[in-house]
Amino acid sequence: MRRALDALYAGCAVLAAISLAAIAVLVLAQSVGRLIGVVVPSANELAGFCVAASAFLALAPTLRQGVHIRVTLVIGQLPDRVRHWLEIWCLAAALAMACFAAYWTVDLVVGSYRFGDVSPGLLVIPLWMPQSAMALGLVVFAICLLDILIELLRGRTPVYRRAEEPGDSQA
């Protein structure tokens, strides 16, 4: 199971990286196109879709790797037992919010598909396509939160805390 989850998170990271590369290609194409008098239709719209895809697809892999920005000023000063239960509560709350967002985003994708919603730009793009990246990112993020919550409930040190421990060189 661990291997499958890690592969899922890695797959999302690859898709997020592809989205970032697509943004770079679109911006470069626009810049070169402007120099030679060629317009790249809907490049801004496509770049916007890629920005959303990269942000949502990167949620789970970055959390799993412990590179999300966390403010530990207060929680770092708490006794271990209190910290443990507070982290469980925070992860459970985050999981509930992620599940809520994932549910309604999947509902949005299904609705866009059923009604044939398309983007308003020059390129007619079915909206369910870019929305699917957002939905996938949120679903995998919810799975990742559940994964870490189970890890914490089993008494293991959560992956994000291992990344914060002294001796890790992340600078």
Backbone torsions as a table, in degrees:
resi	resn	phi	psi	omega
1	MET	NA	-41.6	-179.5
2	ARG	-59.2	-42.4	-179.1
3	ARG	-64.8	-40.5	179.8
4	ALA	-65.8	-42.9	178.7
5	LEU	-64.9	-43.1	178.6
6	ASP	-63.0	-37.0	176.9
7	ALA	-66.2	-38.7	177.3
8	LEU	-62.4	-46.3	179.2
9	TYR	-64.2	-41.1	179.1
10	ALA	-65.4	-38.3	177.2
11	GLY	-61.8	-41.3	177.0
12	CYS	-65.1	-38.0	178.2
13	ALA	-63.9	-40.5	178.4
14	VAL	-64.5	-44.4	178.5
15	LEU	-63.2	-38.5	176.9
16	ALA	-64.2	-41.3	178.8
17	ALA	-65.2	-39.4	177.0
18	ILE	-62.9	-40.0	177.7
19	SER	-62.6	-41.7	177.4
20	LEU	-64.4	-40.8	177.9
21	ALA	-64.4	-37.9	178.1
22	ALA	-63.5	-37.6	176.5
23	ILE	-61.2	-45.8	179.9
24	ALA	-61.1	-43.0	179.1
25	VAL	-63.7	-43.3	179.5
26	LEU	-63.8	-43.5	179.2
27	VAL	-65.4	-42.0	178.0
28	LEU	-63.4	-43.8	178.7
29	ALA	-61.4	-40.7	177.2
30	GLN	-64.1	-43.4	-178.3
31	SER	-64.9	-47.9	178.6
32	VAL	-66.4	-41.7	178.5
33	GLY	-59.1	-40.1	178.8
34	ARG	-62.8	-38.3	-180.0
35	LEU	-67.1	-35.2	-177.5
36	ILE	-103.2	6.8	175.4
37	GLY	79.6	26.6	179.0
38	VAL	-112.8	133.9	179.1
39	VAL	-96.9	132.0	174.9
40	VAL	-93.9	107.2	-174.7
41	PRO	-65.6	134.3	175.3
42	SER	58.5	25.6	-179.9
43	ALA	-62.3	-40.2	179.2
44	ASN	-63.6	-41.7	179.7
45	GLU	-64.7	-45.0	178.9
46	LEU	-64.2	-40.4	177.9
47	ALA	-63.1	-38.6	177.0
48	GLY	-62.0	-42.4	176.5
49	PHE	-61.6	-41.0	-179.5
50	CYS	-68.0	-35.4	177.2
51	VAL	-62.2	-47.1	179.4
52	ALA	-62.4	-44.3	-180.0
53	ALA	-60.7	-46.2	-177.7
54	SER	-64.6	-38.4	-179.1
55	ALA	-66.5	-47.9	-175.6
56	PHE	-75.8	-36.6	179.2
57	LEU	-69.6	-23.0	-179.0
58	ALA	-86.6	-7.9	-176.6
59	LEU	-57.6	-54.2	-176.2
60	ALA	-66.8	-48.8	-178.7
61	PRO	-61.9	-37.3	-179.8
62	THR	-70.8	-35.6	176.1
63	LEU	-66.0	-45.0	-178.3
64	ARG	-63.6	-33.3	179.5
65	GLN	-84.6	-3.7	177.3
66	GLY	74.3	28.6	-178.3
67	VAL	-110.2	9.1	170.8
68	HIS	-67.6	149.7	176.5
69	ILE	-76.5	120.9	178.9
70	ARG	-125.3	136.5	177.0
71	VAL	-96.5	110.3	-175.1
72	THR	-110.5	18.4	-177.7
73	LEU	-57.7	-45.6	-178.4
74	VAL	-85.6	-51.0	-173.8
75	ILE	-64.4	-28.8	178.4
76	GLY	-68.3	-19.2	-179.1
77	GLN	-93.8	-6.8	-176.7
78	LEU	-81.2	154.0	173.6
79	PRO	-61.5	152.6	-175.1
80	ASP	-54.9	-42.8	-178.2
81	ARG	-64.7	-44.1	178.7
82	VAL	-65.8	-43.2	179.5
83	ARG	-59.7	-43.3	-179.9
84	HIS	-57.2	-50.3	-178.2
85	TRP	-70.5	-33.4	176.8
86	LEU	-67.1	-39.3	177.1
87	GLU	-66.2	-38.4	176.0
88	ILE	-61.4	-46.0	179.5
89	TRP	-61.5	-45.3	-178.9
90	CYS	-63.8	-43.0	178.6
91	LEU	-65.7	-39.6	178.1
92	ALA	-64.4	-41.6	177.9
93	ALA	-65.4	-43.2	178.4
94	ALA	-63.9	-39.3	177.9
95	LEU	-63.1	-43.5	178.4
96	ALA	-60.9	-44.0	179.6
97	MET	-67.3	-39.4	179.5
98	ALA	-66.4	-40.2	177.5
99	CYS	-64.2	-41.3	177.4
100	PHE	-60.0	-49.9	-179.3
101	ALA	-64.2	-41.2	-179.9
102	ALA	-64.2	-44.2	-179.6
103	TYR	-58.2	-50.4	-176.0
104	TRP	-73.3	-26.6	175.8
105	THR	-72.9	-41.1	174.9
106	VAL	-62.0	-40.7	176.4
107	ASP	-59.9	-40.6	177.6
108	LEU	-62.6	-43.5	179.5
109	VAL	-62.3	-46.7	179.9
110	VAL	-61.8	-43.7	178.2
111	GLY	-62.8	-42.8	178.6
112	SER	-63.3	-38.3	178.7
113	TYR	-67.2	-47.5	-178.4
114	ARG	-62.5	-40.5	-176.5
115	PHE	-89.4	-3.8	178.6
116	GLY	68.2	33.0	179.1
117	ASP	-62.1	138.2	178.6
118	VAL	-128.9	161.1	179.6
119	SER	-70.2	152.5	-176.1
120	PRO	-84.1	-1.1	-175.2
121	GLY	-79.5	-169.7	178.8
122	LEU	-65.5	-39.8	175.5
123	LEU	-84.8	127.3	179.3
124	VAL	-87.8	103.2	-177.9
125	ILE	-113.2	123.7	175.9
126	PRO	-58.5	126.5	-173.8
127	LEU	-65.6	-22.7	-179.9
128	TRP	-63.5	-24.4	-178.6
129	MET	-67.2	-57.8	178.1
130	PRO	-67.7	-30.4	178.4
131	GLN	-66.8	-28.6	-179.7
132	SER	-63.4	-35.5	178.2
133	ALA	-64.1	-40.7	178.4
134	MET	-64.6	-45.3	-179.9
135	ALA	-63.0	-44.9	178.8
136	LEU	-60.3	-44.4	179.3
137	GLY	-59.6	-42.5	-179.6
138	LEU	-70.5	-38.9	178.3
139	VAL	-63.8	-45.6	-179.7
140	VAL	-68.0	-34.9	176.3
141	PHE	-62.4	-42.8	177.8
142	ALA	-62.7	-41.4	177.2
143	ILE	-61.6	-41.8	179.9
144	CYS	-64.2	-42.5	177.6
145	LEU	-61.9	-42.3	177.3
146	LEU	-63.5	-42.1	177.7
147	ASP	-56.9	-48.2	-179.0
148	ILE	-69.9	-37.0	177.6
149	LEU	-62.0	-44.4	178.2
150	ILE	-63.0	-41.4	177.0
151	GLU	-57.4	-45.1	-179.4
152	LEU	-67.7	-41.3	179.3
153	LEU	-65.1	-28.3	177.9
154	ARG	-80.9	1.2	176.9
155	GLY	88.6	6.9	178.6
156	ARG	-85.5	156.1	175.4
157	THR	-74.3	125.8	-179.2
158	PRO	-63.8	149.5	-174.6
159	VAL	-59.2	-35.6	-178.9
160	TYR	-67.9	-30.6	179.0
161	ARG	-75.8	-33.9	176.8
162	ARG	-62.0	-34.8	179.3
163	ALA	-70.8	-23.0	-179.0
164	GLU	-86.5	-15.0	-173.5
165	GLU	-65.6	146.1	178.5
166	PRO	-59.4	147.7	-179.4
167	GLY	101.0	-19.1	175.4
168	ASP	-79.6	127.6	179.7
169	SER	-99.7	98.0	178.5
170	GLN	-112.2	5.7	-179.6
171	ALA	-90.6	NA	NA
